[in-house]
Amino acid sequence: MLYMKDIDLNNKKVFIRLDFNVPIKGNEITSSERIDRSIPTIQLAIKKNAKIILASHLGRPKEGTYNKKYSLFPVYQYLKKKLPKINIIFCKDYFDNPIQIKSKQIIVLENVRFNIGETKNNITLSKKYADLCDIFIMDAFATAHRIESSTYGICDFVKTACMGPLLHSEIKILKKILYQPLRPMVTIVGGAKVSTKFQLLHSLLKITDTMLVGGGIANTFLSTRYSIGKSLHEKNFQKQAKKMLETKKISLPIDSRVKITDTVNSNPKIKSVSMIESNEEILDIGDQTIQKYKKIIKKAKTILWNGPLGVFELPNFRTGTAKIASYIANSSSFSIAGGGDTIAVIDLLNLKEKISYISTGGGAFLEFIEKQTLPIINRLNQF
Ligand code: AMP
């Protein structure tokens, strides 16, 4: 495996695939986290005197059709503010004319997903990207689980491809947690459905000492023991859930905040999980569960967290997620969090600085934990 820090980039045209897939409202970037985390990579390329081409996707536009809503122009403007001394150019039609670029200059390409074939890893498009550069640097961790032309296919046509520092550090930290966690290791898994996190739960149960569950995930486990009324759960996963409970590593909620479904009253009622009635819906964990989980979190040396413990979007059902998030943030353990909703919660509660490591990846974070690798890692290993 080649790493960006080790290779000579002097006067070389480098195509750096980053993940600038940030939320934008109007022209306003509402969370610049992913761009900010890419800045050290860009600065390293400048220091190494490279001719820098930056590529990323943004959202899911229709390929072949320009749509201003998905333009990377606001990202380009943000980069100009962040790097005021650097000559940065925005380029929309980069395949039409050869790119003219000097060392230490940056060209930001328009959204790669406007190009036909990008998400299908089209060979012709992959070659076109490769023709733009001398060296390919993959540093888009949050897109590293996707086999697309600008993240993967380009490797078939470049002489040199290497791993960038952000991708490297994300993987190093995940590996450390997966292979050498300080114990006890506590994992906290919430979110909607067991089916979408089945492989994740399975992989985590092999390494964790205790797993705390919340959200719809907990409901499916609870449904193997109790009637849980109208709560979201998956009957066809009950058998697998029972098997997982046999590991004795899963700690279940003992009470919950429920909503009564046939009234307009949305005030939460705290109920024991064994007393849920047919018209009730579990939307958050209860106070006894919060206390039970708090004690376990306090003793942890490593914490890995993915998924809200309730419907945090509704302020009435945010208590469990908010409390657990604050216990993680205030613990002296090494804490790592990942996943779109999890990061949104951390942002909402202003706890970003207090979590030891926040992964920039959602899908990639989960896939790496599930499989302990990503396709692009194996591909880069061939250089
Ligand atoms: P995920 O993408 O699987 O992490 O799921 C996140 C979503 O799960 C959020 O939109 C939450 O509102 C939702 N969620 C969490 N707890 C529950 C629950 N008890 N019932 C229904 N949805 C839930």
Residues whose N, C-alpha, C, O or C-beta is under 5 A from the ligand:
A	BS01	AMP	G190 G191 A192 K193 G215 G216 L232 I282 L283 D284 G307 P308 L309 G310 V311 F312 D341
